[in-house]
């Protein structure tokens, strides 16, 4: 008898809907951020920079980068409160 393991790399329809909803909420949350915070998150998430390095590229001190980063996360949190 031959057993087949499920292909875990393929999403179920439910997972696809949740993933699409998550991406939609993330895009909406990011669009509600000030431009400077969007720029910081882009450098961190898209380019893989640390908060400090991303802040440095934007001309900020480490403490300013940290403040902007945490403020951006706080502003985004309500978009995911029921997720």
C-alpha positions as a printed Julia matrix, in Angstrom:
83×3 Matrix{Float64}:
  0.0    0.0    0.0
  1.34   3.43  -0.94
  0.9    6.35   1.43
  1.05   9.92   0.3
  2.0   12.75   2.61
  0.13  16.0    2.08
  2.02  18.69   0.21
  2.49  21.3    2.94
  3.9   23.84   0.48
  0.49  24.25  -1.12
 -1.92  26.49   0.75
 -5.44  25.42   1.5
 -8.22  27.7    0.21
 -8.69  28.96   3.77
 -4.99  29.8    4.09
 -5.09  31.62   0.76
 -7.99  33.79   1.92
 -6.27  34.57   5.23
 -3.0   35.35   3.47
 -4.75  37.68   1.03
 -6.56  39.42   3.91
 -3.3   39.81   5.84
 -1.52  41.34   2.82
 -4.45  43.69   2.25
 -4.45  44.86   5.86
 -0.69  45.27   5.84
 -0.83  47.43   2.71
 -3.63  49.55   4.22
 -1.76  49.94   7.51
  1.45  50.97   5.75
 -0.43  53.48   3.58
 -1.7   55.2    6.74
  1.84  55.81   8.02
  3.74  59.06   7.53
  6.16  58.91   4.58
  9.23  58.86   6.83
  7.95  55.79   8.69
  7.08  54.03   5.42
 10.62  54.71   4.21
 12.08  53.26   7.4
  9.95  50.11   7.2
 10.81  49.67   3.53
 14.52  49.72   4.32
 14.06  47.29   7.19
 11.66  44.84   5.53
 12.59  45.02   1.85
 16.31  45.54   2.1
 16.9   43.62   5.32
 18.62  46.48   7.15
 18.67  46.8   10.91
 16.72  49.62  12.49
 19.98  51.43  13.19
 21.29  51.08   9.63
 17.95  52.08   8.08
 17.83  55.13  10.34
 21.38  56.01   9.41
 20.44  55.95   5.72
 17.6   58.33   6.5
 19.96  60.63   8.4
 18.62  59.79  11.87
 20.3   58.89  15.12
 19.64  55.4   16.5
 17.19  56.69  19.11
 15.15  58.49  16.42
 15.07  55.37  14.25
 13.91  53.3   17.22
 11.19  55.81  18.06
  9.94  55.97  14.48
  9.99  52.17  14.16
  8.02  51.55  17.36
  5.62  54.39  16.6
  4.95  52.87  13.16
  4.22  49.48  14.73
  1.9   51.12  17.25
  0.04  52.93  14.46
 -0.33  49.69  12.51
 -1.5   47.56  15.42
 -5.22  48.56  15.2
 -5.38  47.19  11.65
 -4.65  43.72  13.02
 -6.51  43.77  16.35
 -9.14  41.28  15.19
 -6.88  39.12  13.06
